[in-house]
């Protein structure tokens, strides 16, 4: 029961008249006097009467009172006022104060500011608090979430398997309140694997709320319903991606997870399985598979604890980790950047590399060191938040390689720059020089080494030149977002147009170096995305590729029963390769 307001007429007049005050110091003084009241309703009136607090000092004043306040109704009023702040200065003060608070107890309390589903930067701040190193903060952040927080569902899902029971409980409840279909899979995982009965029952309550179904504690029944419902509710392309991802999830779980029971029916882990893990995991990231999925977790664990096997897997591991969370895995990405830089040949190419040449880094060591002003590892700024120098070692060079390994090495190095790795410019310069020299004159294509031009290797050369020019940042056409004005890139795209062969069953016609159709299809996707073109000549490369993939997917969700080909198909369908954004000042 609230106590009656006991503000003096003078203070009420000062607060209500504050829009007319030009001097924030005057309003601030009136507010502070009013907020000293021992009555909750009086403090609420003081907060609600503020009119000129939309700036950094006003934000910090309200935040300080929020931390000190004990009454829930006053906290609600303070939170409402903080969430109403809209000026850039006030919003920045809120972000820095919440994320930079060094005391975990206070960070947990500050999470409650956003409990009413408001605030311009709410999602950004809560995303970071959900990943806080202190379980009390993670629990508090999850407890604030509700139906408006669908964009945070996948981050909450990761907490459903948190090592701390209270965090898991808060996450399970949050998934039920968010009530999006994205929450279904992680809740089924809880029903299947959670050891605490109370939490299993809570997950069941959340599942019933979201799906209006009740299959009890039977995870297989839930999964059967979910597969049918999820696939039937998707577009043709999304359904193909989903079914392909289901196939890859199962393959990863079967192949990578330890066979603790010694099941004789389970095949041993082969070299082929090992080499497929990075591209399978990379495809699952883009397919949107939940982070708590056992198959995905097995793949990610493999990337973080097993030495990659040569150039392809070093590069694909970098692509996967950078797209998943470049900041968190900056340590592993820096290792990969250094090794790829060291393994470049003197002519600018890469060969298959040296298997296992990477330090095994425990997952915890991949996390970035906390910033001095942040309790959660720092705010994520645009671009990488750190600079990691990669050393140039000119004496470690081989003599040659091939254009297939080379394009993947370049893609991998590009991915490491997302974590702030500063790849030596000599690496980009040597590869650029190689691809310019190796382009067939006057036709514009590339072969596996030199000569014997193929589709996939022409895609390789076209993309690699584009990436190198972007990395060096000196070409005017590239900086202006007009890569087709670069003669080598234009000639490469023109060669693909003149030699367009369509998507028929004669898959070897698209391949190069014995690498096959799906490899070439994924190479084509990279040309479209990296060069930034929707058509090659008159051909809509994505529409034609989709039509072929949708008509050739097998009943088990795979393409050809091959996990690597299936991963390449998913990456094509998802347009997984990051393109380039041109800043307004360069886009003339």
N, C-alpha and C positions, 0 to 999 in steps of 0.2 A: 504494500500500500504506500503510495507516494505521500510525502509530507508536503503541506501547502507551501507555495512559493512565498519567500519572505524577502523579496528585493525591495530596496528603498525606492521611492519615486525618482530620486535623482539618478540612481544607477539605471533604472529602466529607461529613463529619458535619454541617458547617454548612449545606451546600447541601441535603442530604436532609432536614434538620430544619426547613427554612425555612417550611413550612406552619404550624409552631407558633410562629413568630416574629411578634409583633405589630408589630414595628418594621421598616419597609421599609429603613431606613438600615442596619440590621444585615445583612439579606440582600444588599443592594446592595454593601456592603463585602466580604462573602464572595465574591460573584460576581466583583467586579472583581479581587480577588486571584487567583481561579482562572483568570480569563480572560487573565491575563498570561502564562500558560504558553506556551512556544514549540512545544508539541506540539498538533497539530490535535485529536486525540481528547480531550485534556484540556479544550480550549476548548469542544468539542461537549458534553462532560459538564457543564461549567459552565452552558451555555445550557439544556440539557435539565433541569437541576436547579432552575431558577428556578420558584418557585410563586406569588410575590406581585408579579409585574410588570405586572398588568393595570390600568394607570393611565397617565397622561400621562408621568410621569417614567420609568417602566419602558419605555414605548414609545420615548421619545427616546434612552434609553441603548442599547437594542437597535439602533435605526436608526443611531446613531453607529458602533457596532461593525460593522454591516453595510457601511457606506461604507468603513471602514478595512480590513476583512478581505480577504485575497487567496486563501485556500484555499476551493475549491469546496464541499467537504464541510461546512466550518464555515458558509459562506454559506447552504447548504441548511438547516442547523439553525436559524440565525438567522431565515431567511425563514419557516420553519415556525412558530417561536415567535411572530413578529410577526403572522402570519396567524391565530394562535390567540387574540389579544387581542380581547376582546369588550365591554369597558366603553365607554360613550360617550366618556369622556375619553381613553382610549387610542386609540380609532378616530379621533377628531378630531385627535389628535397625529400619527397616521400620515398622514392626509389632508393636513394642513397641511405636514408635513415633506417629503412626496414632491412634492406639487404646488407648494409654495412654495420648493423648492430652486432657487437662482438659477444654479447651475453645471450646465450641460447634461451634462457627463460624469457627474456624480453622479446626475442625474435618470435617465440611461440605466441606471446600475447599479442604482438603487433599483427600476426596473421588474422586475428579476429576482426581487424578493421574491415576486412573484405567479406564479412559474413552475410551482408545483405545483397550480394551479387552485383555490386556497383563498383565504380572506379575505372578510370580510363586505362590505367596500367595494371589492372587487377590480374589478368591472365598471365602477363609477363612475370609479375612478382610472385604469384602463387606457384607458377611452374618452377621457379628457383627454390622456393621454400619447400616444395614437395621433394626436392632432391637434397635438402639440407643434411649436413653430416650428423646433426643431433636428432634422435628419434622423437623427442618431444615436439620439435618444430615440425617434423614431417606429419606427426599425428594431428597437430593443431591446424596445419594447412589443409589436410584432407577433411577435417571436421567442418571446415567453412564451406565446402563445395555443395552445389545443388544443381537444379535442372538447367541452369544457364551455362554450365561449365563443360559442355560436351567436348570442346577443344582440348580439355585437359584429361580426357578419359584415359588415353594411353599412358600418361604419366602416373595417374592414380593406379592403373592396372599393375604397374611395376611394383607398387607398394603392397599389393595383395599377397606377395610372397616375401615381404620384408622380414628380416630375422627377429624383429621386435613384435611381440603379440599385439600390443596396444596400437601400433601403427597399422598392422594388418586389419585389425578390427575397424579402425577409422576408415581405411581404404575400402573395405567391403561395403560399409554403410554408404560411403560417398558414391561408389559405383551404382548402388541401388537408387540413390537420389538423382544422380545425373541421368540415369535411365536411358542411355543410348544403346543401340545394338552393339557398339564397340565394346561394351562392358560384358557382353555375354560370355565370350571365350575365357577371359581371365576368371570369371566367377565359376565356370565349369571346372577350371583347373583347381580352384579352391575346394570345390566339392570333392574332387578326385584325390587331392594330395594333402590337404590340411589335416594336421594331427589333432587340433583342438576342436572338440565337438561343438562348442558354442559358436566358433567361427564358421564351421561347416553349415550350421543351421542359419547363421546370419546370411551366408552366401545364398542359401536356398531361398530365403525371404526376398533377397534382392533379385534373384533370377525370376521368381514368380511375379514380382512387381513389374519387371521389364517385359517379360514375354507373355504373361497371362497363361502360362503353362505350369504344370507341376509333375515332374518326373522323379520327385523325391531325391534320395541320395544315390541315384543311378547315373553316373557320369556318361556311360555309353549311350543311354537313352537320350540324355541331353544333347550329346554330340550328334547323334543321328538326326534329331530334330533340327539342330542348328545347321548342319550341312545342307539339309534339304531347304530350310527356310532361307538361309543366307544366299545360296546359289540361285534359288528361284526368284529372289528379290532384286537381283543385280542386272545391269545391262549386259549385253553379250560379251563385250570386252572385259568388264569387271568380273563376270562369271568365269571366263577363261583364266584370268589372273588368279582368282580365288582357287579354282580347281588345280591349277598348276602349283600354287603355293602349298596346297594340301599334300600334293604328291611329294614336294621337296621337304616339307616338315617331317613327313613319315620317313623319308629316306635318311634325313639327318639323324633323327631319333634312333633309327635302327642301326645306322652305320657308325655313328660317333659315340653315342653313350656307351659306357662300359657294360659289358655283358656279365654282370655280377653273378647271375645264376648259372653261368656256363651253359647256356641254351645251345645244344648242338645244331638246332635248326637255324640259328643266327649265323650268317656268313662272317668270316673274319674280315677285319678292316684291311682293305686293299690299298695299294698305292693310288689307284684310280679314285677311290673314295676320298682319300686324303687331299688329292689335287682338286677335287670338285667342291670341297667344303667352302673355300672363300667365295666362289661365284654363286653357290647356292645360298649362302648366308646373305650376300649382297642383294640377291634377287628377293629374298624374304623381307629384307628391310623395306624395299620399295613396294612390295606387295602389301605392306601394312600388317604383317603378322605380329601378334601381341608379343611384347617383350618377355612375358612370363611363360610363353609356350616352351615345352621341354625340348622340342626339336631346334627351335631358334636358339635357346640358351646353350644347347650343346654345340651348335655351330659357332656362336660368339665365343664361348669358352675355348674352343679349338683355336680361333684366331688369336686369342690373347695368351695362350699358354704353349702352343706348339710352334716350332720354327717353320716359317713358310718355305715352300719347296721351289726355289728358283724365281725367275723374273715375273712370270705370269701371276703367281700367287702372292708375291710381294705386292704387286700392283693392285690386284683385286682385294687384298686385305686392306690396303690403304683406301681404296674406293669405298669399301664397306664401312670402315671405322670413321672416315671423314663424314660420310652421309649420316651415320648414326649419331655421332657426337664428337666433333673434331676437338673440342676443348678437353673433354674427359680423357680422350685417348691420345693426347698430344705426345706423350712419351713414346708410345709405340710408333706413331706416325713419324716422329723425328728419327727413330732408328731406321725405319724403312727408307726415308729420304736420304739418309747418309749412305746406306748400302747401295741403293739404286744409283746415286751419284758416283759412288766409287766403282761400280761395275760397268759404267758406260765405256765403250771401246773408244780408241783414239779417233776413229772415223765418225763418231757420233751415234753409232748403233748400240744395241744390246743383244746379247745372245741369251741362252737359257739360264745363265747365272749359276751360282753355286748353292746347291740345296742346303738349307739349315743355317745359312750364315746370317744369323740375327740373334741377339741376346734374348733369352726368354724372360719376359717381364711379367711378374704377378699382376693380376688385374688391379689391385689397389694402387700399384705404382703408376698406373696410367693416368690417375686423376691429377689435374693441375694443382700446383701449390696455391693455397688460399691467398687472395690479395690482402694487403694490410688493412683495408677498410671494409672488408666483407666477411660476414660469417658463413657465407655459402660458397666461397670460392670466387667471388667477384661477379659484377654484372657483365653480361655479354654485350659488348659493343658491336657496332657494324664492322664486319671483318674480324680477323683474328685479334685476340686481346694481348698477344705476346709476340715476340720475335725470337725465333729459334734459329741461330746461324748453323748452316750446314757447311762443313769444311770441304774445300777443293783439294783433292789428293791426285795430282797429275801422274804420279808414278805407279798407280795401281791399274793401269789400263790394259785391256785386251786389244786385239787387232781388228775385230769385225763382229758381225752378228747378222740379224735378219730384221726385216721391217715389221714382222708380226710382234716379236718380243719388244721391238723398239716402241711401237705405238702404245703397248700396254705400260711400258716403263714411263713414258711421257704422261699417260693418263694418271698413273700412280703418283708421280711427282707433283702433278697439278693438284691432286687431292690433298697431298701433305701441306700445300700452301694454305689450305683452309685452317690448319692448326697453327699457322704462323711460321712454318718452315721456310727459310730463305735459301732456296735452291741456288747454287752458284750460277751466275749468268753464263759461265763457260759451258755448262751442261746444255742450256737452251741453245746457245750459239752453235755448238758442234752438231747438235741434232738438226737444227735448221739448215746449216750448210750441207749436211748429208742429204736431206730430202730434196733440197733444191738441185743438188748434183745428180741424184739418182732418178729424177723425173725424166721419163722418156720424151725425147724431142722428135718431132713437134707435136706428138699426140696428147701428152699430158697425164699419162697413167704411171703407175708404179708396179713393180714386181716384188717377189719375195726378197730378192736382194737387188740386182740390177737386171733389167730385161724380163721377158715373160710376163707382161702386164696382166694383172687379174683385177677383178672387181674388189675383193676384200682389201688387197694391198693398195689399190687406188684410194679407197676410203681411208686407209691407214695414213697414207702420205698427205691427203687433203686435211685431215684432222690434225695431224702432228704439226704441220706448218702453221696452222691457225693457232694452236696452243702455244707454240714457241714464240710466235710474234706477239701474242697477248702477254706472255710472261716477260718479254723483253721491253714491251711498252714503248716502242719507238716508231712503229709503222703508222703513218697518218690515216690510211684507209681503215686499219684495224681499230685505231682509237676512235674513229668516227663511226664505227659500227657498220662499215661497208667492206666486209672481207672479200666479196667477189670482185673488188677493184684490185686485189692482189693477183697478179698474173698467174702464179703457180696454183693458187686456190681455184681461180676461175677455170683454168685448164683442167684441173682434176675433176671439177663438177661437170664440165662439158664432156669429158671422156665418159663419165658415168652415164650421162644422157645419151650420147651416141651409141653406147654399148649396152643400153638397157635391155635386159633379157627377161624381165618379168619374173613371176613367182610360180614356176611350174615344178613338176616332180623331178625334173632333171637337176637335182640340187648341186651336183658337182660343178655345174656351169658357173655358179656364183662363187665357188670357193677359191682358195689360194693356198698353196703350201699344204694341201691335203686337209684343210681345216674345216671344210664343210659348210653347208647352207646356213645353219643357224648362227654360226660365227659371223658369216658374211652379212646376215640380216641385222645382227647387232652392230656390226661395223657401219652399215647404212644408217641406222638410228643415230649414231654418233656424228655422222656428217650432217644430218638434218639439224641436230640440236646444237652442235658446236659452231658450225658455219651459220646457223640460224636461218634455214630455208625450209619452206613448206613443200616446195616442189623441186624436182630435178627435171629440167625441161618442162614437159607437160605432165609429168608423172607425180601424182600425190603419193610420195613414198610411204607415208604412214597408212593411208587408207588401203593401198594395195597390199602392204605387208599384213595389216590386220585381217583383211579378207582371206588371205592365204592361211594365216595361223588359226583363225577361227574354224576353218574348214578341215584342218588336218590334226587337231588336238585329239589324242587318244582318250578312250573311256576312263582311264585311270587318272586323267588330268595332265599326263605328261605329253611331251612331243617325242615320239619315237622311243619311249621307254628309257630315255637318256637324261640323267639329272643335269648335265652341263648344257645340253641343247634346250632343256626345259627352262633353265635359268636364263639363257640368252633370249628365249622367246618372251619371258616375262619382262625382262629389261627393255625389250623393244616395245611391248604393249604399254608399258608404264612411261615411255619416254624418260628413262631413268637418268640420262646424262644431263648434267647441269649445263645450260647455255651460258652466254655472257650477257651481262647487263651493261648498257652504255649510259654513262652519266649524262644528265641534261646538257652540261656545258660542252660535252663532246659530240652530242647528237645534233648536228647542224644540217 
